[in-house]
């Protein structure tokens, strides 16, 4: 998942990095194919190189040391509001076939089965970044037909032009990267389709663990395994 997520980062991108796996993905991209990508962190940091030590959270001291910019959270978010963020990463409890993400609650809003931490910066990323990617464990309870609550809007109800009609400035979700596969979205939005299956897994396995009838690309293939350079970059950040 880290290697695949890193490949979503283009050289020169301003990336709203987020927490956990995206921190590693950003470091891998800088070390391999995107040396001029810059990382923007919600706490108010911008970097042009990976931190020199392991990061448990984006606010750890190694992320501050050597930063291009150490500022307020509001200034970091303002860059996204101005349309400067090329790519963001979003995680969540649920994602649906139109890319909408739920981090609010599961079940009846009056008495939810599960209460979740809320939006954080997720809704801002979903509305304002030029494109974004969801990272998710592949479970039927997480990849659902429709999310219990739309915390971070993807392509809404899946109709063409839904985001534009609702005043959402960014381009919406580009991919859902899971532990089994990669889903992508057609140009202009709509329903996710299966693009590739990770090595060691099958189309039947993806269908079994997905909460909607899976549409597939005409040429579903195997996800490219991590390269030696990507593996070395990951290991150097987790050792």
DRENPADREN-223567 format. One record per residue: residue in one letter; chain; y, z, x of N, C-alpha, C, O in turn. Coordinates in steps of 0.2 Angstrom, whole numbers, plus 5000, padded with zeros to 4 digits. Atoms other than C-alpha are relative to their C-alpha. Example, Ala and Ser with C-alpha at 12.3 -4.5 7.8 and 13.67 -1.06 7.14 Angstrom:
   resn   chain    n.Y    n.Z    n.X   ca.Y   ca.Z   ca.X    c.Y    c.Z    c.X    o.Y    o.Z    o.X
      A       A   4994   5000   5004   4978   5039   5062   5006   5000   5004   5005   5003   5009
      S       A   4994   4999   4996   4995   5036   5068   5005   5003   4996   5011   5004   4999
END
This chain:
   resn   chain    n.Y    n.Z    n.X   ca.Y   ca.Z   ca.X    c.Y    c.Z    c.X    o.Y    o.Z    o.X
      X       A   4994   5000   5004   5000   5000   5000   5006   5000   5004   5011   4997   5003
      X       A   4994   5000   4996   5012   5004   5014   5001   4993   5003   5007   4991   5004
      X       A   4999   5007   4997   5009   4987   5023   5002   4995   4995   5007   4991   4996
      X       A   4998   5004   5005   5011   4978   5007   5007   5001   4998   5011   4996   4997
      X       A   4993   4998   5002   5027   4987   5002   5005   4998   5006   5010   4996   5004
      X       A   4996   5002   4995   5034   4984   5019   5002   4992   5000   5007   4990   5002
      X       A   4999   5007   5000   5032   4965   5017   5005   4998   4994   5007   4992   4994
      X       A   4995   5001   5005   5043   4966   5001   5007   5000   5003   5012   4998   5000
      X       A   4994   4999   4997   5057   4970   5013   5002   4994   5004   4998   4992   5009
      X       A   4998   5006   4996   5066   4955   5020   5005   5002   5005   5009   5007   5005
      X       A   4995   4999   4995   5076   4954   5036   5007   5000   4998   5009   4995   4994
      X       A   4993   5000   5002   5094   4959   5033   5001   5003   4994   5007   5004   4992
      X       A   5000   4996   5006   5090   4968   5017   5003   5007   5001   5003   5010   5006
      X       A   4998   4993   5001   5099   4984   5012   4995   5003   4995   4995   5001   4989
      X       A   5006   4998   5004   5084   4994   5005   5002   5007   4998   5003   5012   5002
      X       A   5000   4993   5003   5086   5010   4994   4993   5002   5001   4988   5001   4997
      X       A   5007   4999   4998   5071   5018   5002   4996   5005   4996   4991   5004   4994
      X       A   5003   4995   5004   5067   5034   4992   4995   5004   5004   4997   5005   5010
      X       A   5004   4995   4997   5053   5046   4996   4993   4997   5002   4990   4992   4999
      X       A   5007   5001   4998   5035   5046   5004   4998   4993   5002   5001   4991   5008
      X       A   5002   5006   4998   5027   5029   5005   5005   4995   5002   5005   4992   5007
      X       A   4995   5005   4998   5043   5019   5005   5003   5002   5007   5006   4997   5011
      X       A   4998   4998   4994   5049   5029   5020   4996   4997   5006   4999   4994   5011
      X       A   5004   5003   4995   5034   5023   5030   5001   4992   5000   5001   4989   5005
      X       A   4999   5007   5001   5036   5005   5023   5006   4997   5003   5006   4992   5007
      X       A   4993   5002   4997   5054   5004   5029   4999   5000   5008   5001   4995   5011
      X       A   5001   4999   4993   5049   5010   5046   4995   4994   5003   4996   4991   5008
      X       A   5005   5005   4998   5034   4997   5047   5004   4993   5000   5003   4989   5004
      X       A   4996   5006   5001   5046   4983   5041   5005   4999   5006   5005   4993   5009
      X       A   4995   5000   4994   5059   4987   5055   4996   4998   5006   4998   4995   5011
      X       A   5004   5001   4994   5045   4987   5068   4996   4993   5000   4994   4992   5006
      X       A   5004   5006   5000   5037   4971   5063   5005   4994   4998   5007   4990   5003
      X       A   4997   5006   5002   5046   4957   5053   5007   5000   4998   5010   4995   4996
      X       A   4993   4999   5003   5063   4964   5047   5004   5005   5004   5006   5010   5002
      X       A   4996   4995   4996   5072   4972   5062   5007   5001   4998   5010   5006   5001
      X       A   4993   4999   5002   5089   4970   5054   5001   5003   4993   5007   5004   4991
      X       A   4999   4997   5007   5085   4978   5037   5003   5007   5001   5002   5011   5006
      X       A   4997   4993   5000   5095   4994   5034   4998   5004   4994   4996   5001   4989
      X       A   5003   4995   5005   5089   5009   5025   5005   5004   4997   5009   5008   5001
      X       A   4996   4996   5003   5099   5018   5012   4996   5006   4996   4992   5004   4993
      X       A   5003   4994   5003   5094   5036   5006   5004   5003   4995   5010   5004   4997
      X       A   4997   4997   5006   5099   5044   4990   5005   5006   5003   5010   5008   5000
      X       A   4996   4994   4998   5105   5060   5000   5007   4998   5003   5011   5002   5005
      X       A   4994   5003   4997   5119   5049   5008   4999   4998   5007   5004   4999   5011
      X       A   5002   5002   4994   5111   5042   5023   4999   4993   5001   4996   4990   4996
      X       A   5001   5007   4999   5111   5024   5030   4997   5000   5007   5000   5003   5012
      X       A   5003   5001   4993   5100   5019   5045   4998   4993   5001   4997   4989   4997
      X       A   5002   5007   4998   5096   5004   5055   4994   5000   5005   4992   4995   5008
      X       A   5006   4999   4996   5081   5011   5064   4996   5006   4997   4999   5010   4994
      X       A   5003   4995   5003   5067   5022   5059   5002   5007   5004   5004   5007   5009
      X       A   4999   4993   4997   5069   5041   5062   4995   5001   5006   4989   4998   5006
      X       A   5004   4999   4994   5062   5047   5079   4994   5005   4999   4990   5006   5003
      X       A   5006   4995   5001   5050   5060   5071   4998   4999   4993   5001   4996   4989
      X       A   5003   5000   5007   5039   5062   5055   5005   5002   4995   5008   5008   4996
      X       A   4996   4998   5005   5049   5063   5039   4996   5003   4994   4992   4999   4991
      X       A   5003   4998   5006   5042   5074   5025   5004   4999   4994   5002   4997   4989
      X       A   4995   5002   5005   5058   5071   5015   5005   4996   5003   5006   4996   5009
      X       A   4994   5004   4997   5073   5060   5016   5005   5004   5003   5009   5001   5007
      X       A   4995   4996   4997   5084   5074   5020   4998   5004   5006   5002   5008   5009
      X       A   5002   4997   4994   5074   5080   5035   5005   4999   5006   5008   4993   5006
      X       A   4995   5001   4995   5085   5083   5051   4999   4993   5004   5004   4990   5006
      X       A   5000   5006   4997   5077   5068   5060   5002   4994   4997   5004   4989   5000
      X       A   4997   5006   5003   5083   5056   5047   5008   5000   5000   5011   4995   5000
      X       A   4993   4999   5000   5101   5063   5049   5002   4998   5008   5007   4994   5009
      X       A   4999   5002   4993   5100   5061   5068   5000   4993   5002   4995   4989   5000
      X       A   5000   5007   4998   5105   5044   5074   5002   4995   4994   5001   4989   4994
      X       A   4999   5004   5006   5110   5038   5056   5007   4996   5001   5011   4998   5005
      X       A   4994   5004   4999   5123   5024   5055   5006   5004   4996   5011   5003   4998
      X       A   4995   4997   5004   5132   5034   5041   4996   5006   4997   4991   5006   4994
      X       A   5002   4994   5003   5130   5052   5035   5006   5002   4995   5011   5004   4997
      X       A   4995   5000   5004   5140   5053   5019   4998   5004   4993   4992   5007   4993
      X       A   5002   4996   5006   5139   5060   5001   4995   4995   4996   4995   4989   4997
      X       A   5005   5003   5004   5126   5055   4988   5004   4995   4996   5002   4989   4995
      X       A   4996   5005   5005   5140   5047   4977   5002   4994   5004   5002   4988   5001
      X       A   4998   5006   4996   5145   5035   4991   4994   4996   5001   4994   4989   5001
      X       A   5006   5005   5000   5127   5029   4993   4998   4997   4994   4997   4991   4994
      X       A   5001   5003   5006   5125   5027   4975   5005   4994   4998   5004   4990   4994
      X       A   4994   5004   5002   5142   5018   4974   4998   4993   5003   5000   4988   5000
      X       A   5002   5007   4997   5135   5004   4986   4995   4996   4995   4996   4990   4994
      X       A   5005   5003   5005   5121   5001   4973   5004   4997   4994   5003   4992   4991
      X       A   4996   5001   5006   5134   5001   4959   5004   4993   5001   5006   4990   4997
      X       A   4996   5006   4998   5144   4987   4969   4995   4994   5001   4998   4989   5002
      X       A   5005   5006   5000   5128   4976   4969   4998   4999   5007   4996   4993   5009
      X       A   5002   5002   4993   5125   4978   4988   4993   5002   5002   4990   4999   5007
      X       A   5007   4998   4998   5107   4985   4987   4995   4994   4998   4995   4992   4992
      X       A   5005   5005   5001   5094   4971   4989   4994   5002   4997   4991   4998   4993
      X       A   5007   4998   5002   5078   4981   4986   5000   5007   4999   5003   5011   5003
      X       A   5001   4993   5001   5074   4998   4979   4992   5001   4999   4989   4996   4996
      X       A   5007   4998   5002   5057   5007   4977   5000   5006   4995   5004   5010   4996
      X       A   5001   4995   5005   5052   5017   4962   4993   5002   4999   4989   4998   4998
      X       A   5007   4998   5002   5037   5028   4959   5001   5003   4993   5006   5003   4990
      X       A   4999   4997   5007   5033   5036   4942   4993   5003   4998   4988   5002   5001
      X       A   5006   4997   5003   5020   5044   4931   4996   4994   4996   4990   4993   4996
      X       A   5002   5006   5004   5018   5028   4920   5004   4994   5001   5010   4994   5003
      X       A   4997   5007   5000   5022   5009   4921   4996   4996   4995   4990   4996   4994
      X       A   5003   5005   5005   5019   4996   4908   5000   4993   5002   5003   4991   5007
      X       A   5001   5007   4998   5015   4978   4908   5007   4996   5000   5007   4990   5003
      X       A   4994   5003   4999   5034   4974   4907   5004   5003   5006   5010   5002   5007
      X       A   4997   4997   4994   5038   4985   4922   5004   5006   4999   5008   5008   5003
      X       A   4997   4994   5001   5046   4999   4913   4997   5006   5003   4991   5007   5003
      X       A   5003   4994   4996   5044   5016   4922   5002   5006   4996   5007   5007   4994
      X       A   4999   4994   5004   5042   5033   4914   4999   5006   5005   4994   5006   5009
      X       A   5000   4994   4996   5047   5049   4924   5003   5006   4996   5005   5011   4999
      X       A   4997   4995   5004   5052   5059   4909   4995   5005   4996   4995   5011   4997
      X       A   5005   4996   5003   5038   5065   4898   4994   4995   4997   4995   4989   4997
      X       A   5006   5003   5003   5021   5060   4891   4998   5003   4993   4997   5009   4993
      X       A   5002   4998   5007   5017   5061   4872   5006   5001   4996   5011   4998   4997
      X       A   4995   4999   5005   5028   5067   4858   5006   5003   5003   5005   5009   5006
      X       A   4994   4997   4996   5046   5070   4864   5001   5007   4997   5004   5011   5001
      X       A   4998   4993   5003   5047   5086   4852   4995   5005   5003   4997   5011   5004
      X       A   5005   4996   4997   5031   5093   4860   4996   4996   5005   4990   4995   5004
      X       A   5004   5004   4996   5026   5083   4875   4994   5003   5004   4994   5009   5005
      X       A   5006   4998   4997   5009   5084   4883   5002   5002   5007   4999   5007   5010
      X       A   4998   4999   4994   5017   5083   4900   5007   4999   5001   5010   4994   4999
      X       A   4993   5001   4998   5035   5086   4906   5001   4998   5007   4997   5001   5011
      X       A   5000   5003   4993   5040   5076   4921   5007   5001   5003   5012   5004   4999
      X       A   4994   4998   4997   5055   5078   4933   5006   4996   4998   5012   4999   4999
      X       A   4995   5004   5002   5066   5065   4925   5002   4994   5005   4998   4992   5009
      X       A   4998   5007   4997   5076   5050   4932   5001   5001   5008   4999   4997   5011
      X       A   4998   5000   4993   5083   5056   4949   5005   4994   5000   5009   4993   4996
      X       A   4996   5006   5000   5090   5040   4955   4996   4994   4998   4998   4988   4999
      X       A   5005   5006   5002   5076   5029   4947   5004   4996   4995   5003   4989   4996
      X       A   4996   5004   5004   5087   5023   4933   5005   4996   5003   5006   4990   5001
      X       A   4995   5004   4997   5101   5018   4944   4997   4994   5004   5000   4989   5004
      X       A   5003   5006   4997   5089   5008   4955   4998   4995   4996   4999   4989   4997
      X       A   5003   5005   5005   5081   5000   4940   5006   4995   4997   5005   4989   4996
      X       A   4994   5003   5003   5098   4995   4933   5004   4996   5005   5006   4990   5003
      X       A   4995   5003   4996   5108   4990   4948   4998   4996   5006   5001   4992   5009
      X       A   5003   5004   4994   5097   4984   4963   4998   4993   4998   4996   4992   4993
      X       A   5001   5007   5001   5095   4966   4965   4992   4998   4998   4991   4994   4994
      X       A   5007   5000   5002   5076   4968   4964   4997   5007   5002   4999   5010   5006
      X       A   5003   4994   4998   5064   4983   4965   4992   4999   4999   4990   4995   4995
      X       A   5007   5000   5000   5046   4987   4967   4997   5007   4998   5000   5012   5000
      X       A   5003   4994   5002   5035   5000   4959   4994   5002   5004   4990   4997   5005
      X       A   5006   4998   4997   5022   5010   4969   4996   5005   4996   4999   5010   4993
      X       A   5003   4996   5004   5008   5018   4959   4992   5000   5001   4989   4995   5003
      X       A   5008   5000   5000   4990   5024   4959   4998   4997   4994   5000   4997   4989
      X       A   5002   5004   5005   4980   5013   4949   4995   5003   4996   4989   5004   4997
      X       A   5004   4996   5005   4973   5023   4934   5002   4997   4993   5008   4996   4992
      X       A   4999   5002   5007   4972   5018   4916   5005   5004   4996   5009   5002   4992
      X       A   4995   4996   5003   4983   5033   4911   5007   4999   5003   5012   5001   5000
      X       A   4993   5001   4996   4997   5027   4923   5002   4993   4998   5008   4992   4997
      X       A   4998   5007   5001   4996   5008   4920   4999   4999   4992   4993   4997   4990
      X       A   5001   5000   5007   4999   5008   4901   5003   4994   4996   5007   4991   4999
      X       A   4997   5006   5003   5003   4995   4888   5007   5001   4999   5011   4997   5000
      X       A   4993   4998   5000   5019   5004   4884   5001   5007   5002   4997   5011   5000
      X       A   4998   4993   4998   5027   5019   4892   5002   5005   4995   5005   5002   4990
      X       A   4997   4995   5005   5030   5035   4882   5007   5000   5000   5010   5001   4994
      X       A   4993   4999   5000   5048   5035   4887   5002   4995   5006   5000   4995   5012
      X       A   4997   5005   4995   5058   5021   4897   5005   5004   5004   5011   5004   5002
      X       A   4996   4997   4995   5066   5031   4911   5004   4995   5004   5010   4995   5004
      X       A   4997   5005   4996   5069   5016   4922   4998   4993   4997   4992   4992   4997
      X       A   5002   5006   5004   5070   5000   4912   4998   4994   5005   5002   4992   5010
      X       A   5003   5006   4996   5060   4985   4919   5003   4994   4996   5009   4992   4996
      X       A   4998   5006   5004   5060   4969   4908   4999   5002   4993   4998   4997   4988
      X       A   4999   4998   5007   5061   4979   4892   4994   4999   4995   4988   5001   4997
      X       A   5005   5002   5004   5051   4971   4878   4996   4994   5002   4992   4991   4999
      X       A   5003   5005   4997   5046   4957   4889   5003   4993   4998   5001   4988   5000
      X       A   4997   5007   5003   5057   4943   4880   5004   4998   5006   5008   5002   5009
      X       A   4995   5003   4995   5066   4931   4892   5007   5002   4999   5010   5002   4993
      X       A   4993   4998   5000   5084   4937   4896   5001   5007   4997   5007   5009   4996
      X       A   4999   4993   5002   5081   4955   4890   5005   5004   5004   5009   5007   5001
      X       A   4995   4996   4996   5090   4963   4904   5007   4998   5000   5012   5002   4999
      X       A   4993   5002   5001   5105   4952   4903   5003   5001   4993   5009   5003   4993
      X       A   4998   4998   5007   5106   4955   4884   5002   5007   5000   5006   5009   4996
      X       A   4999   4993   5001   5106   4973   4887   5005   5003   5006   5006   5009   5007
      X       A   4995   4998   4995   5119   4973   4901   4998   5003   5007   5002   5006   5010
      X       A   5002   4998   4993   5108   4977   4916   5001   4995   5005   4999   4989   5005
      X       A   4998   5005   4995   5115   4970   4931   4995   4998   5005   4996   4992   5008
      X       A   5004   5002   4995   5101   4970   4943   4994   4995   4998   4994   4994   4992
      X       A   5005   5005   5002   5086   4957   4943   4994   5003   4998   4990   4999   4995
      X       A   5006   4997   5003   5073   4970   4938   4994   5000   5005   4995   4998   5011
      X       A   5006   4999   4995   5055   4973   4945   4998   4994   5002   4997   4989   4998
      X       A   5003   5005   4997   5048   4961   4957   4992   5000   5000   4989   4995   5000
      X       A   5007   4999   4999   5031   4968   4959   4998   5008   4998   5002   5012   4998
      X       A   5004   4993   5000   5019   4983   4955   4995   5000   5005   4990   4996   5005
      X       A   5005   4999   4995   5009   4988   4970   4996   5006   4999   4999   5012   4998
      X       A   5005   4994   5002   4994   4999   4966   4995   5001   5006   4995   4997   5011
      X       A   5006   4999   4995   4979   5006   4976   4995   4994   4999   4990   4994   5003
      X       A   5005   5005   5001   4969   4991   4969   5003   4993   5001   4999   4988   5003
      X       A   4997   5007   5001   4981   4976   4968   5007   4999   5000   5011   5004   5001
      X       A   4993   5001   5001   4998   4968   4967   5001   4996   4993   4998   4991   4992
      X       A   4997   5004   5006   5006   4963   4950   5007   4997   5002   5010   5000   5005
      X       A   4993   5003   4999   5021   4951   4950   5002   4998   4993   4998   4998   4988
      X       A   4997   5002   5006   5033   4945   4937   5002   4993   5000   5004   4991   5005
      X       A   4997   5006   5000   5038   4928   4931   5007   5000   5001   5010   5005   5000
      X       A   4993   5000   5000   5055   4922   4935   5004   5001   4994   5002   4998   4989
      X       A   4997   4999   5006   5067   4928   4923   4997   5006   4996   5000   5008   4991
      X       A   5003   4994   5003   5056   4943   4918   4994   4998   4995   4992   4992   4995
      X       A   5006   5001   5004   5042   4945   4906   4994   5005   5002   4995   5010   5004
      X       A   5006   4996   4999   5024   4952   4907   4997   4999   5007   4997   4993   5010
      X       A   5003   5001   4993   5016   4956   4924   4994   4996   5000   4990   4996   4995
      X       A   5007   5004   4999   5002   4945   4930   4997   5003   5007   5001   5004   5012
      X       A   5004   4998   4994   4989   4949   4943   5001   4995   5006   4999   4989   5004
      X       A   4998   5004   4994   4994   4941   4960   4994   5000   5005   4991   4995   5007
      X       A   5005   5000   4995   4981   4947   4972   4996   5007   4999   4999   5012   4997
      X       A   5004   4994   5000   4967   4960   4973   4999   5003   5007   4997   4999   5012
      X       A   5001   4997   4994   4966   4972   4988   4992   4999   5003   4988   4999   4999
      X       A   5007   5000   4997   4951   4970   5000   4995   5006   4998   4998   5011   4998
      X       A   5004   4995   5002   4936   4979   4994   5000   5002   4993   4996   5006   4990
      X       A   5000   4999   5007   4940   4978   4976   5000   4994   4996   5000   4989   4999
      X       A   5002   5006   5004   4937   4966   4962   5005   5000   4994   5008   5004   4992
      X       A   4996   5002   5006   4946   4958   4947   4997   5005   4994   5001   5007   4990
      X       A   5002   4996   5005   4934   4967   4935   5002   5008   5001   5003   5011   4996
      X       A   4997   4993   4999   4939   4984   4943   5007   5001   4998   5009   5006   4995
      X       A   4993   5000   5002   4957   4980   4940   5000   5000   4993   5004   5004   4990
      X       A   5000   5000   5007   4954   4976   4922   4998   5006   4997   5000   5009   4992
      X       A   5002   4994   5003   4944   4991   4919   5005   5006   5001   5005   5010   4996
      X       A   4996   4994   4999   4957   5003   4926   5008   4998   4998   5012   5002   5000
      X       A   4994   5002   5002   4972   4994   4918   5001   5001   4992   4996   4999   4989
      X       A   4999   4999   5007   4979   4999   4901   5002   4995   4995   5004   4996   4990
      X       A   4998   5006   5004   4983   4982   4895   4996   4994   5002   4993   4994   5007
      X       A   5004   5006   4998   4974   4965   4895   5003   4996   5005   5009   4994   5005
      X       A   4997   5003   4994   4977   4958   4912   5001   4993   5000   4996   4989   4999
      X       A   4999   5007   4999   4985   4941   4914   4999   4999   5008   5001   5003   5012
      X       A   5001   5001   4992   4981   4933   4931   5004   4993   5002   5005   4989   4997
      X       A   4997   5006   4997   4989   4920   4942   4995   4995   5000   4989   4996   4999
      X       A   5005   5005   5000   4981   4903   4942   4995   5000   5006   4990   4998   5006
      X       A   5004   5000   4994   4975   4906   4960   5000   5008   5003   5002   5009   5009
      X       A   5000   4993   4998   4972   4925   4961   4996   5000   5007   4990   4998   5007
      X       A   5004   4999   4994   4967   4929   4979   5000   5007   5002   5001   5012   4999
      X       A   5001   4994   4997   4964   4943   4991   5007   5002   5003   5009   4998   5007
      X       A   4994   4997   4997   4979   4954   4997   4998   4999   5008   4993   5001   5010
      X       A   5001   5000   4992   4981   4951   5016   5000   5007   5003   5004   5011   5001
      X       A   5001   4993   4997   4975   4966   5025   5005   5002   5005   5009   4997   5007
      X       A   4995   4998   4995   4986   4976   5036   4999   4997   5007   4993   4996   5009
      X       A   5001   5003   4993   4989   4967   5053   5000   5006   5005   5001   5012   5003
      X       A   5000   4995   4995   4987   4976   5069   5006   5003   5002   5007   5009   5003
      X       A   4993   4998   4999   5006   4977   5071   5002   5005   4995   5005   5010   4996
      X       A   4999   4996   5006   5007   4985   5054   4997   5007   5001   4999   5012   5000
      X       A   5004   4993   4999   4993   4998   5058   5003   5004   5005   5003   5010   5005
      X       A   4997   4996   4995   5001   5003   5074   5006   5003   4998   5008   5009   5000
      X       A   4993   4997   5002   5018   5005   5066   4998   5006   4995   5002   5011   4996
      X       A   5002   4995   5005   5010   5016   5052   4997   5006   5004   5000   5012   5003
      X       A   5003   4995   4996   5000   5026   5065   5005   5004   5004   5005   5010   5005
      X       A   4995   4997   4996   5015   5029   5076   5005   5005   4996   5008   5009   4999
      X       A   4996   4996   5004   5024   5037   5061   4997   5006   4997   5000   5010   4994
      X       A   5004   4995   5003   5010   5048   5055   4996   5004   5005   4993   5009   5003
      X       A   5003   4996   4995   5003   5054   5071   5002   5007   5001   4999   5011   5005
END
